[in-house]
Amino acid sequence: MQAGDVLGRVTLVTGKEEFLNQRTIQVARAAVLAHDAETEVADSAASDLSAATLGELTAPSLFSSTRFVVVNGLENLTDDAAPGLLDYAAAPVDDVALVLVHGGGPKGSGHLTKLRKLKTVTEHKSEELKASEFPGFVTAEVRRHGASIDNDAARLLVEAVGQDLRSLAAASHQLTNDFPGEKLTADKVGRYFGGRAEAKSFAVADHAFNGRREQALEELRWALDNGTAAVLITSAFAGSVRGLARYKGAPRGMREGDLAREIGVPPWKLKTIRSQSQSWSEQGLARAIRAVAQADADVKGAASDAAYALERLVLTVAALRD
């Protein structure tokens, strides 16, 4: 984004993904400041806006003729202030960059419709990401910092950190700083983030359902020694067996996206489930479901030794695989 893209124009930022909205604002502000380091920056809530305050915000100051103004919560714009804002948006001041932020939803949609019709308005939409799109977000974040990451590593980072964009962006930045000039692999991601409880729980389950008994037991002991709650591990096993059962029962011939929605997993997870399913019969899955249910009851108080119950679960599931 260049200064000319926002100066003398109105930038309309819309959508529910607050992190992406703020990213757009930051990029726009950086472009204007690079053009004029003395730019005066101001912000206001749309609910506080009036014809008078809008004039104050967009007028040249004593120190700089260039201004960068952000109006947040456009959905809360009052009917009294709307005409003045629309009039300004139709003929914005050359040295002013006005950014209007709407948090999504139907409220204030009438104002959005009118703004979108103006040639002086540029809209940047932030759509909420689908589960399958988070690894792609990680890849793009890493690329922003001049590095690259393979697909497995991006998926592992999402599993470890979760689906919070701000956390994923911070993790991507940290990895690129710690491995400058190197391609980020699953090994590097695991070294830093593999200790997350959720990630370790799914690692135990994946090894067990793939029949890798020793690796599953090793991951289990590591997870328990580092404070992973037993219920997180049984939850991971429940998710894995549920995904396999749904995959087995899903109609054949479905498209990848439809199949992922039917099973309730992101599309990239289908590869793992499809591979695992080849070694599981319906009878084996039925017995695995019972084993997971028993282990879940055990770790919640039915048994005195949660660690033993989990080891028994790992050995049972690994043995049930055909």
FENZI-V516667 format. One record per backbone hydrogen bond with DSSP energy under -0.5 kcal/mol. CO is the residue of the C=O (numbers start at 0). NH is the residue of the N-H. E is the energy in kcal/mol with one decimal. If there is no record, write none. Layout:
CO,NH,E
CO,NH,E
This chain:
1,4,-1.5
2,5,-1.6
2,6,-3.0
5,8,-1.5
8,97,-1.5
9,11,-0.6
9,121,-2.6
10,12,-0.6
10,99,-2.9
11,13,-0.6
11,123,-3.3
12,101,-3.1
13,125,-2.6
15,17,-1.5
16,20,-2.0
17,21,-2.5
18,22,-2.0
19,23,-2.1
20,24,-2.0
21,25,-2.5
22,26,-2.3
23,27,-2.3
24,28,-2.7
25,29,-2.5
26,30,-1.9
27,31,-1.9
28,32,-2.6
29,33,-2.1
30,34,-1.2
31,35,-2.3
35,38,-1.8
38,40,-0.5
39,67,-2.6
41,69,-2.1
43,71,-2.4
44,47,-1.6
45,48,-1.3
45,77,-0.6
49,53,-2.6
50,54,-1.7
51,55,-2.0
52,56,-2.4
53,57,-1.8
54,58,-0.8
63,60,-2.1
65,39,-2.3
66,68,-0.5
66,96,-2.8
67,41,-2.6
68,98,-3.3
69,43,-2.3
69,71,-0.6
70,100,-2.8
71,45,-3.1
72,75,-2.6
73,76,-1.8
77,81,-1.6
78,82,-0.7
80,84,-1.9
81,85,-2.6
82,86,-2.4
83,87,-2.2
84,88,-2.7
85,89,-1.5
86,90,-0.8
87,90,-1.1
88,91,-0.5
92,7,-0.6
92,95,-1.5
94,66,-2.3
95,7,-2.2
95,8,-0.6
95,97,-0.6
96,68,-3.0
96,98,-0.6
97,10,-3.0
97,99,-0.5
98,70,-3.2
99,12,-3.3
99,101,-0.5
100,73,-3.3
101,14,-1.1
105,108,-2.0
107,110,-0.5
107,111,-1.5
108,112,-2.3
109,113,-1.6
110,114,-2.4
111,115,-2.7
112,116,-0.7
113,116,-0.5
114,117,-1.6
117,120,-1.3
119,9,-2.5
121,11,-3.2
123,13,-2.2
124,126,-0.6
125,16,-1.0
129,132,-1.8
129,133,-0.5
130,133,-0.9
132,136,-1.7
133,137,-2.2
134,138,-2.3
135,139,-2.3
136,140,-2.4
137,141,-2.6
138,142,-2.1
139,143,-1.9
140,144,-0.9
141,144,-0.7
141,146,-1.9
142,145,-2.0
147,183,-3.0
149,153,-2.1
150,154,-2.3
151,155,-2.3
152,156,-2.2
153,157,-1.8
154,158,-2.3
155,159,-2.3
156,160,-2.9
157,161,-2.3
162,164,-0.7
163,167,-2.4
164,168,-2.7
165,169,-2.1
166,170,-2.5
167,171,-2.5
168,172,-2.2
169,173,-2.4
170,174,-2.4
171,175,-2.1
172,176,-1.8
173,177,-2.2
174,178,-1.8
176,179,-0.6
178,181,-1.9
183,149,-2.2
184,188,-2.3
185,189,-2.9
186,190,-1.9
187,191,-1.2
188,192,-3.4
189,193,-1.6
192,195,-1.7
195,199,-2.5
196,200,-2.3
197,201,-2.0
198,202,-1.9
199,203,-2.1
200,204,-2.0
201,205,-2.8
202,206,-2.2
203,207,-2.2
204,208,-2.8
205,209,-1.2
206,211,-2.8
207,210,-1.6
210,212,-1.6
211,215,-2.2
212,216,-2.4
213,217,-2.3
214,218,-2.6
215,219,-2.3
216,220,-2.4
217,221,-2.2
218,222,-2.7
219,223,-2.7
220,224,-2.4
221,225,-1.2
222,227,-2.6
223,226,-1.5
228,231,-0.9
228,232,-1.0
229,233,-2.1
230,234,-1.8
231,235,-1.8
232,236,-2.1
233,237,-2.3
234,238,-2.3
235,239,-2.1
236,240,-2.6
237,241,-2.2
238,242,-2.1
239,243,-2.2
240,244,-2.3
241,245,-2.4
242,246,-2.1
243,247,-2.4
244,248,-1.8
245,249,-0.9
246,249,-0.7
250,253,-0.7
254,258,-3.0
255,259,-2.6
256,260,-1.9
257,261,-2.2
258,262,-2.2
259,263,-2.5
259,264,-2.1
265,268,-1.8
266,269,-1.5
267,270,-0.6
268,272,-2.1
269,273,-3.4
270,274,-2.0
271,275,-2.5
272,276,-2.6
273,277,-0.8
274,277,-0.6
275,278,-1.8
276,279,-1.6
278,321,-2.5
280,284,-2.3
281,285,-2.2
282,286,-2.0
283,287,-2.1
284,288,-2.6
285,289,-1.6
286,290,-2.1
287,291,-2.6
288,292,-2.3
289,293,-2.3
290,294,-2.4
291,295,-2.5
292,296,-2.0
293,297,-2.4
294,298,-2.6
295,299,-0.9
296,301,-2.3
297,300,-1.6
297,302,-1.8
303,305,-0.6
304,308,-1.9
305,309,-2.2
306,310,-2.3
307,311,-2.5
308,312,-1.8
309,313,-2.5
310,314,-2.4
311,315,-2.5
312,316,-2.8
313,317,-2.4
314,318,-1.8
315,319,-1.7
316,320,-0.9
